[in-house]
Each structure stands twice: as structure tokens, then as C-alpha cells.
Amino acid sequence: MFKPRTIFSAFTAIILAFVLVIQVDAQPALASLASCSPTAVNRPICPSTAAPASANFIDPAAIITNPANITLGGKVYVAPFARLNATNGPIIISEGSNVQDQVSITPSVAGATIGERVILAHLVTVKGTAKIGLTGSTGPFTDPVSGVQFSNTQPETFIAFNAEVDGATIEFNTVVNFLSRVGPGVTLPSGKVVLPGKNVTSNIEATSGSLGKVSNLTQADVALMQGVIAVNQSLAQGYTQLAVANPSNVTGINFSPSTPNNPTPSLPTIGGVTTQDPNYPNRIIGNVILQDSLAALNQKLGNRISIRADEGQPFNIGILAGVANDVVFHGLATTNLTIGNGNGYGPRVLVHGGRQVVNGVDSGPETKLGDDVGLAPDVVIFRAEIGNKSAVGRKSGVFNSTLPSRTHIRSRTIYADNGNLISKVEW
């Protein structure tokens, strides 16, 4: 599944990204804050008259269908190009949750219900009669790393990058890891973590660690979830403040919001020029330094691109080869992104900043891509360094690792912890 080899040219790497596929474009508590439907008058601030500290914020680039059938519970952040389609059934998203870039929620007739403090991370898919973070246990749980018992009485639920929940029930105090799936009729109980790339199709697979698809929740998992929730609630407030000051501040190429992590709003620098363009069709936000000119980006960027330096920053991005539709660049707070020249990105790729975890502490190298790297569709890069002239095949994830130059990761492969974990993406 993992084989270093020579990539003969930058062209080969980029081709991997572009031609491997044909691209095709208990009830939740809502009472503590005023709930809202994101109708036209209630976008981007929902309700339109809400104070920033309690408002829901829906990025104007989000795609909202049948908004009267959608309810947001307060302090909800809906990121650029998220798709909330309530045509067939209602969508409820409860207080303090977040719907990140390119998330798709498409329920069946019975609807999709998202509880409080739920993270729907970048490129997640939720469909069918899904119930996420509504009920469950607050502990005590036993940390499999330390052996310490702990509880989490203000619980979170984490659906991680490029994961799918299809008609499943996900209890709170759980994690559905990146590139994994939980299928129809399955209940993932509190205290469980679906391993990266796994396809959970039965309740026994969701509960029994011996079957190799789930592990137990750790204190580190809870700490990460709590941090993500806090950041996204601050983004809802910060973007609301930007929109109140001027609605043109929250579209196109524009300011990052003021948050505890980044109190001073900043604008992107494109081709050496500080740039604000509210009419630009993609979202480029905050301290992003792009070497391409704006004219060059018009030729290289696909649709629904989100380059969002509103948490981690700065993003230093070299000359692009090309970026297909629905690509996301983001980073954890206090981290940055460094991207080389000549890289190609297939559709639904995520490049996410973060420090590698060494001996349980995130103190290692930050996410970095070298030159002439090709990322095929649906790839996830997180807490990873990718060497020059490397390629990552379709629907693969590289996590907490450093890859040398001229490395090839085959399609549907999880490569984590510098090769200590190598497994298949099962769906």
C-alpha cells in the first residue's frame, strides 16, 4: 500500500490530481438562544437582528435550499460552500455546532438532526435520517492511553474530514474519523472512535474494538473537540461583527474576523498586492500570501474554493499548477501552511495545517507541501509534510507524517504516524 518510487516529472504528479477520475460538479435543546431559519432576510446573520455573541453566521457562499425547513440554534457557524438541502426533509442544527467548508447535509423525509456542540468538519457528508450528538453518556470513560477515568459533562461530537454519516445515529462523546463512514441503521455509542478509513455497517462493528473498526475515546480527543468548538463559536461572532460593519466584508477575497486567536483582521496578499475583492467567486480569507497574480488565479482555480486563514495563519502558497472544484485550505489555531510551487489539487482535496504529534504533544513539524506535488480527488493532508515530486492517490489520507521526496501513496490508503499505521479506506 505504500511504495516510494520516482515520479518522473511534475507533470505526472499533477496528472494524478486531475485525470484519475471524471469530475462531477432525545431532541436537541434549542431553547437557550433564539432559534432561526436561514431565509434570505436572515442571511448572513441569523436572526438578522441578533447580537454577535448569540448569532448564527451563514457565509454568503453557503448553498441553502428550502431554508424555511432549516433551524439553527444559536452560535452556529456555517462555512463557505457548505450545502444545506432541506428539500426532502428538515435540518436542525443545535446551539454551538459548526458546519465547515463544503459539508453536505441532504436528509431524507424524516430529516437530519444535529445536536449541540457538534463538529461537522470540512467536506463531511450527512445524508438520510441522521441523528448526531443528541443523546449518549457523559462517562466515566477509561482513556486507553493513560488508563485514567474521565467524564465529559458538556459533551461534543466530532465528524472529521471527508467522513460520511449515512442514516446513522452518532451519540455524543464520539469521533467519526477522517475518511471513515457510518452506515444506515448503525448507532455509534458514546466513548467510541471510528478509526480512519473504516466503513462501519453494523452495531457490533460500532461497539467491538476486536473487529478493528473502532477504538475508545481519549482525553486528547475531548481536548481537541473542545478547542474546535470554541474556535468556531468565535468565528460565528467575529464574522457577524464584520458583516454588521459592512456586508461586503464577508464575501469573496476579504478580511479575516477578529477572534481571540487572531484579534487583528487581515487581508490576503495576491501577487504581491494586498487585495480585497468582495465580488470574487471563491473565498480567500485573511493572511493568505499567494504568489500568483489575481489574473493567473482566474485561470487556475476551479469553483467553490475555500482558502480560509481565519484560524491558523499565515498561508504561504507558491505558484499553483491548478486547483479543481471544492478544494479547502485551512489550519488549526497557532499553526501555518507552507505550500510549494507547481502543485495540482483534484476535487474535494483538503490541505489542513497542524503540528505533528510527538510523544503525545503537538510540537512537531507543521503542514508543508513541497514543489510539484499531485493530490488526487478526495485526499486529506493533515499534520503532514509532503516532499517534492510526490503524489497521493485518490481518497487517501496522510496524517502526522513526513514523506520524503518522490513518494507515492496509492489510492484509498491511510498513511499515518510515519508509517506506523498503514491501512485501507474501506468504502
C-alpha positions as CSV (number, residue, x, y, z in Angstrom):
1,M,0.0,0.0,0.0
2,F,2.9,2.3,0.5
3,K,5.7,2.3,-2.1
4,P,8.4,5.0,-2.6
5,R,9.2,5.4,-6.2
6,T,10.4,8.0,-8.7
7,I,7.8,10.4,-10.0
8,F,9.3,11.2,-13.4
9,S,8.1,14.8,-13.7
10,A,5.9,17.4,-12.1
11,F,3.5,16.8,-14.9
12,T,3.0,13.2,-13.8
13,A,2.2,14.3,-10.3
14,I,-0.3,16.9,-11.4
15,I,-2.0,14.4,-13.8
16,L,-2.7,12.2,-10.8
17,A,-4.7,15.0,-9.3
18,F,-6.7,15.8,-12.4
19,V,-7.3,12.8,-14.6
20,L,-7.8,9.8,-12.3
21,V,-11.5,10.5,-12.3
22,I,-14.1,12.4,-14.2
23,Q,-15.1,15.3,-12.0
24,V,-18.8,15.8,-11.2
25,D,-19.5,19.0,-10.5
26,A,-33.6,12.8,22.7
27,Q,-34.4,16.0,20.9
28,P,-31.8,18.8,20.7
29,A,-32.1,21.7,23.1
30,L,-32.7,24.8,21.1
31,A,-34.3,27.0,23.8
32,S,-31.3,28.7,25.4
33,L,-30.8,31.0,22.4
34,A,-33.3,32.3,19.8
35,S,-33.6,29.7,17.0
36,C,-33.7,30.9,13.4
37,S,-34.4,29.7,9.9
38,P,-31.8,31.0,7.4
39,T,-34.2,32.6,5.0
40,A,-32.9,35.4,2.7
41,V,-33.6,38.1,5.3
42,N,-31.7,36.1,8.0
43,R,-28.5,35.7,6.0
44,P,-25.7,36.0,6.6
45,I,-26.7,36.9,10.2
46,C,-29.5,34.7,11.7
47,P,-31.7,36.1,13.1
48,S,-30.9,39.3,11.3
49,T,-31.1,41.4,14.5
50,A,-29.2,39.0,16.7
51,A,-26.3,40.3,18.9
52,P,-22.9,38.9,17.7
53,A,-22.4,36.9,20.8
54,S,-25.5,34.8,20.2
55,A,-26.0,35.0,16.4
56,N,-25.7,32.2,13.8
57,F,-23.5,33.2,10.9
58,I,-24.0,31.7,7.4
59,D,-21.3,32.5,5.0
60,P,-22.9,34.1,1.9
61,A,-21.2,31.5,-0.2
62,A,-23.0,28.7,1.6
63,I,-25.7,27.0,-0.6
64,I,-29.0,26.9,1.3
65,T,-32.0,25.1,-0.2
66,N,-35.5,25.3,1.3
67,P,-34.4,27.5,4.2
68,A,-37.8,27.6,5.9
69,N,-37.2,23.9,6.6
70,I,-33.9,24.5,8.4
71,T,-33.4,25.5,12.0
72,L,-30.2,26.9,13.6
73,G,-30.0,27.0,17.3
74,G,-27.6,29.9,18.0
75,K,-23.8,30.4,17.8
76,V,-23.7,28.1,14.7
77,Y,-21.1,28.8,12.1
78,V,-21.8,27.7,8.5
79,A,-18.7,28.0,6.4
80,P,-18.2,28.8,2.7
81,F,-19.8,26.4,0.2
82,A,-21.5,24.3,2.8
83,R,-24.6,22.8,1.3
84,L,-27.8,22.5,3.4
85,N,-30.5,21.0,1.3
86,A,-33.8,20.6,3.1
87,T,-35.9,19.7,0.0
88,N,-36.8,16.2,1.2
89,G,-36.7,16.7,5.0
90,P,-36.0,19.1,7.8
91,I,-32.5,20.0,9.0
92,I,-32.0,21.0,12.7
93,I,-28.6,22.2,13.8
94,S,-28.5,23.0,17.5
95,E,-26.6,25.5,19.6
96,G,-22.9,25.9,19.3
97,S,-22.4,23.5,16.4
98,N,-20.5,24.2,13.2
99,V,-20.9,23.2,9.6
100,Q,-17.5,23.6,7.9
101,D,-16.4,24.2,4.3
102,Q,-18.1,22.0,1.6
103,V,-20.1,20.0,4.2
104,S,-23.2,18.5,2.5
105,I,-26.3,17.8,4.5
106,T,-29.1,16.1,2.5
107,P,-31.7,14.4,4.7
108,S,-34.4,12.1,3.8
109,V,-38.1,12.7,4.7
110,A,-37.6,12.2,8.4
111,G,-34.8,14.8,8.5
112,A,-31.3,15.2,9.8
113,T,-30.9,16.4,13.4
114,I,-27.6,17.8,14.7
115,G,-27.3,18.2,18.4
116,E,-25.4,20.8,20.5
117,R,-21.6,21.2,20.2
118,V,-21.3,19.0,17.0
119,I,-18.4,19.5,14.7
120,L,-19.1,18.7,11.0
121,A,-15.6,19.2,9.7
122,H,-14.5,20.1,6.2
123,L,-16.1,18.0,3.4
124,V,-18.2,15.8,5.6
125,T,-21.4,14.3,4.1
126,V,-24.5,13.8,6.2
127,K,-27.5,12.1,4.5
128,G,-30.6,10.1,5.2
129,T,-32.2,10.1,8.6
130,A,-29.1,11.0,10.5
131,K,-29.0,11.9,14.2
132,I,-25.8,13.3,15.5
133,G,-24.9,14.3,19.1
134,L,-28.4,14.2,20.5
135,T,-28.1,11.6,23.3
136,G,-25.5,9.4,25.0
137,S,-23.3,9.1,28.0
138,T,-21.1,11.7,29.7
139,G,-18.9,9.0,31.2
140,P,-16.9,7.9,33.0
141,F,-14.7,6.6,30.2
142,T,-11.3,5.0,30.5
143,D,-8.6,6.6,28.5
144,P,-6.9,3.7,26.5
145,V,-3.6,5.6,26.6
146,S,-3.2,6.6,30.2
147,G,-5.7,4.3,31.8
148,V,-7.3,7.3,33.7
149,Q,-11.0,7.5,34.1
150,F,-12.6,10.8,32.9
151,S,-16.0,12.3,32.2
152,N,-17.1,15.0,29.7
153,T,-20.3,16.5,31.0
154,Q,-20.6,19.2,28.3
155,P,-20.2,16.7,25.5
156,E,-19.0,17.2,21.9
157,T,-19.3,15.1,18.8
158,F,-16.7,15.2,16.0
159,I,-17.4,14.1,12.4
160,A,-13.9,14.5,10.9
161,F,-12.6,15.5,7.4
162,N,-14.2,13.8,4.4
163,A,-16.2,11.4,6.6
164,E,-19.8,10.3,5.9
165,V,-22.8,9.7,8.2
166,D,-25.5,7.9,6.1
167,G,-28.7,7.4,8.1
168,A,-26.8,6.6,11.3
169,T,-27.2,7.6,14.9
170,I,-24.0,9.1,16.4
171,E,-24.2,9.6,20.1
172,F,-22.3,12.4,21.7
173,N,-18.7,12.0,23.1
174,T,-17.7,10.2,19.9
175,V,-15.4,10.7,16.9
176,V,-16.0,9.6,13.4
177,N,-12.5,9.9,12.0
178,F,-11.4,11.2,8.7
179,L,-12.3,9.3,5.5
180,S,-14.5,6.9,7.6
181,R,-18.2,6.1,7.2
182,V,-21.0,5.0,9.5
183,G,-23.9,3.4,7.5
184,P,-27.7,3.2,7.7
185,G,-29.2,2.0,11.0
186,V,-26.0,1.9,12.9
187,T,-25.6,3.5,16.3
188,L,-22.2,4.6,17.4
189,P,-22.2,4.7,21.2
190,S,-20.6,7.3,23.4
191,G,-17.0,6.7,24.2
192,K,-16.2,5.2,20.7
193,V,-13.9,6.5,17.9
194,V,-14.3,5.2,14.4
195,L,-10.8,4.6,13.0
196,P,-9.6,6.4,9.9
197,G,-10.9,5.0,6.6
198,K,-13.2,2.4,8.2
199,N,-16.7,1.6,7.0
200,V,-19.0,0.7,9.9
201,T,-22.1,-1.1,8.7
202,S,-23.4,-2.9,11.9
203,N,-23.8,-2.2,15.6
204,I,-21.3,-4.9,16.5
205,E,-18.7,-3.2,14.4
206,A,-19.5,0.1,16.2
207,T,-19.1,-1.3,19.6
208,S,-16.4,-4.1,19.5
209,G,-12.9,-2.9,19.3
210,S,-11.8,-6.5,18.5
211,L,-13.3,-6.1,15.0
212,G,-10.7,-3.4,14.2
213,K,-13.1,-0.6,13.3
214,V,-13.4,1.4,16.5
215,S,-11.3,2.3,19.5
216,N,-12.0,4.2,22.7
217,L,-12.3,7.9,23.3
218,T,-9.3,9.6,24.8
219,Q,-8.8,12.8,26.9
220,A,-6.8,14.2,23.9
221,D,-9.9,13.6,21.7
222,V,-12.0,15.6,24.1
223,A,-9.5,18.4,24.4
224,L,-9.3,18.8,20.6
225,M,-13.1,18.8,20.2
226,Q,-13.4,21.5,22.9
227,G,-10.8,23.7,21.1
228,V,-12.6,23.3,17.8
229,I,-15.9,24.2,19.3
230,A,-14.5,27.3,20.9
231,V,-12.8,28.5,17.8
232,N,-15.9,28.1,15.6
233,Q,-18.1,29.9,18.0
234,S,-15.6,32.8,18.0
235,L,-15.8,32.7,14.2
236,A,-19.6,32.9,14.2
237,Q,-19.3,36.0,16.4
238,G,-16.3,37.5,14.5
239,Y,-17.9,37.2,11.1
240,T,-21.2,38.6,12.4
241,Q,-19.2,41.7,13.6
242,L,-17.6,42.0,10.2
243,A,-21.0,41.8,8.4
244,V,-22.6,44.4,10.8
245,A,-19.7,46.8,10.0
246,N,-20.2,46.2,6.2
247,P,-21.9,43.3,4.4
248,S,-19.2,43.4,1.7
249,N,-16.6,42.3,4.3
250,V,-17.8,38.7,4.3
251,T,-17.7,37.8,0.6
252,G,-15.1,36.9,-2.0
253,I,-11.5,37.9,-1.2
254,N,-11.7,39.5,2.2
255,F,-10.9,40.1,5.8
256,S,-10.4,37.5,8.5
257,P,-12.6,38.2,11.5
258,S,-11.3,39.4,14.9
259,T,-11.1,36.4,17.3
260,P,-9.1,35.6,20.4
261,N,-6.6,33.7,18.3
262,N,-6.2,36.5,15.7
263,P,-7.5,39.8,17.1
264,T,-6.5,41.9,14.1
265,P,-8.4,41.4,10.8
266,S,-6.1,40.9,7.8
267,L,-6.5,40.7,4.1
268,P,-4.9,38.4,1.5
269,T,-1.8,39.3,-0.5
270,I,-2.1,38.2,-4.1
271,G,0.8,38.6,-6.5
272,G,2.4,41.0,-4.0
273,V,-0.7,43.2,-3.7
274,T,-2.9,43.4,-0.7
275,T,-6.3,42.5,-2.1
276,Q,-10.0,42.9,-1.2
277,D,-12.5,41.8,-3.8
278,P,-16.0,41.2,-2.4
279,N,-17.2,40.0,-5.9
280,Y,-14.7,37.3,-6.3
281,P,-16.5,33.9,-6.7
282,N,-14.2,31.9,-4.4
283,R,-13.5,32.6,-0.8
284,I,-9.9,33.7,0.1
285,I,-9.8,35.0,3.6
286,G,-7.2,36.6,5.9
287,N,-3.4,36.3,5.9
288,V,-3.0,34.3,2.7
289,I,0.1,35.0,0.6
290,L,-0.4,33.8,-2.9
291,Q,2.4,34.1,-5.4
292,D,0.1,34.0,-8.4
293,S,-1.5,37.2,-9.6
294,L,-5.2,37.6,-9.5
295,A,-5.4,37.2,-13.3
296,A,-3.4,33.9,-13.0
297,L,-5.8,32.7,-10.3
298,N,-8.7,33.3,-12.5
299,Q,-7.2,30.7,-14.9
300,K,-6.1,28.2,-12.3
301,L,-8.9,28.0,-9.7
302,G,-12.0,25.9,-10.1
303,N,-15.3,26.6,-8.4
304,R,-16.1,26.7,-4.7
305,I,-12.6,27.0,-3.5
306,S,-12.1,28.0,0.2
307,I,-8.7,29.3,1.3
308,R,-9.5,30.3,4.8
309,A,-6.7,31.7,7.1
310,D,-9.1,32.8,9.8
311,E,-7.8,30.4,12.4
312,G,-4.3,29.1,11.6
313,Q,-2.2,31.7,9.6
314,P,-0.2,32.7,7.6
315,F,-0.7,30.6,4.5
316,N,2.2,30.9,2.1
317,I,1.2,29.4,-1.2
318,G,3.6,29.2,-4.2
319,I,2.7,29.3,-7.9
320,L,-0.2,26.9,-8.5
321,A,-0.5,24.4,-11.3
322,G,-4.2,24.1,-10.9
323,V,-7.0,23.7,-8.3
324,A,-10.1,21.7,-9.1
325,N,-13.6,22.3,-7.6
326,D,-14.4,22.1,-3.9
327,V,-10.8,22.3,-2.5
328,V,-10.2,23.6,1.0
329,F,-7.2,25.0,2.7
330,H,-7.5,25.6,6.5
331,G,-5.3,25.3,9.6
332,L,-5.5,24.8,13.3
333,A,-5.1,27.8,15.6
334,T,-1.5,29.0,16.0
335,T,-0.3,26.9,13.0
336,N,0.6,27.9,9.5
337,L,0.7,26.4,6.0
338,T,3.6,26.4,3.6
339,I,2.8,25.3,0.0
340,G,5.4,25.0,-2.7
341,N,5.3,25.7,-6.5
342,G,3.7,23.7,-9.3
343,N,1.2,21.6,-7.2
344,G,-2.0,20.2,-8.5
345,Y,-5.2,19.6,-6.5
346,G,-8.0,17.3,-7.5
347,P,-11.7,17.9,-6.5
348,R,-12.6,17.8,-2.8
349,V,-9.0,17.8,-1.6
350,L,-8.3,19.2,1.9
351,V,-4.9,20.5,3.0
352,H,-5.1,21.3,6.7
353,G,-2.5,22.9,8.9
354,G,-1.4,21.4,12.2
355,R,1.7,20.4,14.1
356,Q,2.7,16.7,14.1
357,V,2.2,15.0,17.4
358,V,5.4,13.7,19.0
359,N,5.1,11.7,22.3
360,G,1.6,12.9,22.8
361,V,2.4,16.6,22.3
362,D,1.7,18.6,19.1
363,S,5.2,20.0,18.9
364,G,6.4,18.5,15.6
365,P,6.7,19.9,12.1
366,E,3.8,21.9,10.6
367,T,1.9,21.0,7.5
368,K,4.0,21.7,4.4
369,L,3.9,20.7,0.8
370,G,7.0,20.8,-1.4
371,D,7.1,21.5,-5.1
372,D,5.4,19.6,-7.9
373,V,3.1,17.6,-5.6
374,G,0.0,16.0,-7.0
375,L,-3.1,15.3,-4.8
376,A,-5.8,13.2,-6.4
377,P,-9.5,13.7,-5.6
378,D,-10.8,13.4,-2.0
379,V,-7.3,13.4,-0.5
380,V,-6.8,14.6,3.1
381,I,-3.5,16.1,4.2
382,F,-3.3,17.0,8.0
383,R,-0.3,17.5,10.3
384,A,2.0,16.3,7.4
385,E,5.0,17.2,5.3
386,I,4.9,16.1,1.7
387,G,8.2,16.1,-0.2
388,N,8.9,17.4,-3.7
389,K,7.5,15.5,-6.7
390,S,5.3,13.3,-4.5
391,A,1.8,12.1,-5.3
392,V,-1.1,10.9,-3.1
393,G,-3.8,8.8,-4.8
394,R,-7.5,9.2,-4.7
395,K,-9.4,9.1,-1.4
396,S,-6.2,8.7,0.7
397,G,-5.1,10.4,3.8
398,V,-1.7,11.4,5.1
399,F,-1.7,12.3,8.8
400,N,1.0,13.0,11.3
401,S,3.8,12.0,9.0
402,T,6.7,13.3,6.9
403,L,7.0,11.9,3.4
404,P,10.4,12.1,1.6
405,S,10.6,13.5,-2.0
406,R,9.3,11.3,-4.8
407,T,6.9,9.3,-2.6
408,H,3.7,7.7,-4.0
409,I,0.8,6.9,-1.7
410,R,-1.6,4.6,-3.5
411,S,-5.4,5.3,-3.7
412,R,-7.6,4.5,-0.7
413,T,-4.7,4.3,1.7
414,I,-4.4,5.8,5.2
415,Y,-0.8,6.6,5.9
416,A,-0.3,7.8,9.5
417,D,2.3,8.3,12.2
418,N,5.2,7.9,9.7
419,G,4.1,4.5,8.6
420,N,3.2,3.0,12.0
421,L,-0.3,2.9,10.7
422,I,-1.0,1.9,7.1
423,S,-4.5,0.7,6.3
424,K,-7.1,0.8,3.5
425,V,-10.0,3.2,3.1
426,E,-12.9,0.6,3.0
427,W,-15.5,2.5,1.1
